């Protein structure tokens, strides 16, 4: 049976493109309808509240807000997805229990633990256990070669599971840089407006100068905050995936060692 048939089919979650589109609609609607509403600026055009302050930040603000909402949305989606992939109990406990079953040559018991645990690690381990039973019927191969076949099966199953675990994380990683760059872009636009106000003949336009500086600082702050959040979430989820991968490596090695041990060392 092929590995693709052993790994349980699952939905790959919500499309990142759809999430970005929805976040963009919400961000621009918020900027135009809420921040741009009457009453957010006083008679002199100065911001009367936080919404007026965001309105003065210019049209780069809704773009950065789109990136911020995208990071938050994808992070929530990954949180629940990785919780499902993690299984019913902690993988550290699962690893210990499976290794105990393997040491006792209780392959059926180890397989039953996988069925109870569920999740990506359990799926990968179960694929290895199925292969464990299959290679026992190959008389022409040595036990060390059979152990390599089991490890190959686990590696293949891991390759099939990784896209699910890492889905949308590349978007979060990209926003960690893009959010800061968009903030700097808005900063440059704000500084251009400020220098234009200072370059007028006679006294500088203090109102235009203030708007330009406000636009620059707001975009800088929001862009840096977006980039920082993206880095934090990306690091957190990458760490969780690495922990799962380490658990798979540990059990994969244990399965191979158990096969060799339970079948008379390296002899055929």
DACORRA-V563370 format. One record per backbone hydrogen bond with DSSP energy under -0.5 kcal/mol. CO is the residue of the C=O (numbers start at 0). NH is the residue of the N-H. E is the energy in kcal/mol with one decimal. If there is no record, write none. Layout:
co=CO nh=NH e=E
co=CO nh=NH e=E
//
This chain:
co=1 nh=4 e=-0.9
co=1 nh=5 e=-0.9
co=2 nh=5 e=-0.8
co=2 nh=6 e=-2.2
co=14 nh=18 e=-1.9
co=15 nh=19 e=-2.5
co=16 nh=20 e=-2.2
co=17 nh=21 e=-2.5
co=18 nh=22 e=-2.5
co=19 nh=23 e=-2.4
co=20 nh=24 e=-2.3
co=21 nh=25 e=-2.4
co=22 nh=26 e=-2.5
co=23 nh=27 e=-2.5
co=24 nh=28 e=-2.2
co=25 nh=29 e=-2.5
co=26 nh=30 e=-2.3
co=27 nh=31 e=-2.7
co=28 nh=32 e=-2.6
co=28 nh=33 e=-0.7
co=29 nh=33 e=-1.4
co=29 nh=34 e=-2.4
co=30 nh=35 e=-0.9
co=33 nh=36 e=-1.1
co=36 nh=39 e=-1.3
co=39 nh=47 e=-3.5
co=39 nh=48 e=-0.8
co=41 nh=44 e=-1.8
co=45 nh=41 e=-3.1
co=48 nh=52 e=-1.8
co=49 nh=53 e=-2.2
co=50 nh=54 e=-2.2
co=51 nh=55 e=-1.9
co=53 nh=56 e=-1.0
co=54 nh=57 e=-1.4
co=57 nh=60 e=-1.3
co=58 nh=62 e=-0.6
co=59 nh=63 e=-2.3
co=60 nh=64 e=-2.7
co=61 nh=65 e=-2.1
co=62 nh=66 e=-1.9
co=63 nh=67 e=-2.5
co=64 nh=68 e=-3.0
co=65 nh=69 e=-2.2
co=66 nh=70 e=-2.3
co=67 nh=71 e=-2.2
co=68 nh=72 e=-2.8
co=69 nh=73 e=-2.9
co=70 nh=74 e=-2.1
co=71 nh=75 e=-2.0
co=72 nh=76 e=-2.3
co=73 nh=77 e=-2.6
co=74 nh=78 e=-2.2
co=75 nh=79 e=-2.0
co=76 nh=80 e=-2.0
co=77 nh=81 e=-2.9
co=78 nh=82 e=-1.6
co=79 nh=83 e=-1.9
co=80 nh=84 e=-2.3
co=81 nh=85 e=-1.9
co=82 nh=86 e=-0.8
co=83 nh=86 e=-0.7
co=84 nh=119 e=-1.8
co=84 nh=120 e=-0.8
co=89 nh=93 e=-2.0
co=90 nh=94 e=-2.8
co=91 nh=95 e=-1.9
co=92 nh=96 e=-2.2
co=93 nh=97 e=-2.5
co=94 nh=98 e=-2.4
co=95 nh=99 e=-1.9
co=96 nh=100 e=-1.9
co=97 nh=101 e=-2.4
co=98 nh=102 e=-2.5
co=99 nh=103 e=-1.3
co=100 nh=105 e=-3.3
co=101 nh=104 e=-1.6
co=104 nh=106 e=-1.1
co=105 nh=109 e=-1.9
co=106 nh=110 e=-2.4
co=107 nh=111 e=-2.2
co=108 nh=112 e=-1.9
co=109 nh=113 e=-1.6
co=110 nh=114 e=-1.9
co=111 nh=115 e=-1.9
co=112 nh=116 e=-2.6
co=113 nh=117 e=-2.5
co=116 nh=87 e=-2.2
co=117 nh=121 e=-0.6
co=118 nh=122 e=-2.0
co=119 nh=123 e=-2.4
co=120 nh=124 e=-2.6
co=121 nh=125 e=-2.6
co=122 nh=126 e=-1.8
co=123 nh=127 e=-1.8
co=124 nh=128 e=-2.2
co=125 nh=129 e=-2.3
co=126 nh=130 e=-2.0
co=127 nh=131 e=-1.9
co=128 nh=132 e=-1.8
co=129 nh=133 e=-1.8
co=130 nh=134 e=-2.7
co=131 nh=135 e=-0.8
co=133 nh=136 e=-1.6
co=134 nh=137 e=-1.8
co=136 nh=138 e=-0.8
co=137 nh=140 e=-0.9
co=141 nh=145 e=-2.3
co=142 nh=146 e=-2.3
co=143 nh=147 e=-1.7
co=144 nh=148 e=-1.9
co=145 nh=149 e=-2.1
co=146 nh=150 e=-2.2
co=147 nh=151 e=-2.4
co=148 nh=152 e=-2.1
co=149 nh=153 e=-2.0
co=150 nh=154 e=-2.5
co=151 nh=155 e=-2.3
co=152 nh=156 e=-2.4
co=153 nh=157 e=-2.4
co=154 nh=158 e=-2.0
co=155 nh=159 e=-1.6
co=156 nh=160 e=-1.6
co=157 nh=161 e=-2.2
co=158 nh=162 e=-0.7
co=160 nh=163 e=-0.8
co=160 nh=164 e=-1.7
co=161 nh=165 e=-2.9
co=162 nh=166 e=-0.6
co=165 nh=168 e=-1.8
co=165 nh=169 e=-0.5
co=167 nh=171 e=-1.6
co=168 nh=172 e=-2.4
co=169 nh=173 e=-2.0
co=170 nh=174 e=-2.3
co=171 nh=175 e=-1.4
co=172 nh=176 e=-0.6
co=173 nh=176 e=-1.0
co=173 nh=177 e=-3.0
co=174 nh=178 e=-2.9
co=176 nh=180 e=-2.2
co=177 nh=181 e=-2.8
co=178 nh=182 e=-1.9
co=179 nh=183 e=-2.3
co=180 nh=184 e=-2.3
co=181 nh=185 e=-2.3
co=182 nh=186 e=-1.9
co=183 nh=187 e=-2.5
co=184 nh=188 e=-2.1
co=185 nh=189 e=-2.3
co=186 nh=190 e=-2.4
co=187 nh=191 e=-2.3
co=188 nh=192 e=-2.0
co=189 nh=193 e=-2.1
co=190 nh=194 e=-2.6
co=191 nh=195 e=-2.1
co=192 nh=196 e=-1.8
co=193 nh=197 e=-1.9
co=194 nh=198 e=-1.4
co=196 nh=199 e=-0.8
co=196 nh=204 e=-1.3
co=203 nh=205 e=-1.2
co=204 nh=208 e=-2.5
co=205 nh=209 e=-2.4
co=206 nh=210 e=-2.2
co=207 nh=211 e=-2.3
co=208 nh=212 e=-2.3
co=209 nh=213 e=-2.6
co=210 nh=214 e=-2.6
co=211 nh=215 e=-2.2
co=212 nh=216 e=-2.6
co=213 nh=217 e=-2.5
co=214 nh=218 e=-2.0
co=215 nh=219 e=-1.9
co=216 nh=220 e=-2.6
co=217 nh=221 e=-2.7
co=218 nh=222 e=-2.3
co=219 nh=223 e=-2.4
co=220 nh=224 e=-2.2
co=221 nh=225 e=-2.2
co=222 nh=226 e=-2.4
co=223 nh=227 e=-2.6
co=224 nh=228 e=-2.3
co=225 nh=229 e=-2.2
co=226 nh=230 e=-2.1
co=227 nh=231 e=-2.3
co=228 nh=232 e=-2.7
co=229 nh=233 e=-2.5
co=230 nh=234 e=-2.5
co=231 nh=235 e=-2.2
co=232 nh=236 e=-2.7
co=233 nh=237 e=-2.4
co=234 nh=238 e=-2.0
co=235 nh=239 e=-1.8
co=236 nh=240 e=-2.2
co=237 nh=241 e=-2.3
co=238 nh=242 e=-2.0
co=239 nh=243 e=-1.9
co=240 nh=244 e=-2.4
co=241 nh=245 e=-2.5
co=242 nh=246 e=-1.9
co=243 nh=247 e=-2.1
co=244 nh=248 e=-2.5
co=245 nh=249 e=-2.4
co=246 nh=250 e=-2.3
co=247 nh=251 e=-3.0
co=248 nh=252 e=-2.2
co=249 nh=253 e=-1.9
co=250 nh=254 e=-2.7
co=251 nh=255 e=-1.9
co=252 nh=256 e=-2.4
co=253 nh=257 e=-2.5
co=254 nh=258 e=-2.2
co=255 nh=259 e=-2.0
co=256 nh=260 e=-2.6
co=257 nh=261 e=-2.8
co=258 nh=262 e=-1.0
co=259 nh=264 e=-2.0
co=260 nh=263 e=-0.9
co=263 nh=266 e=-1.0
co=266 nh=142 e=-0.7
//
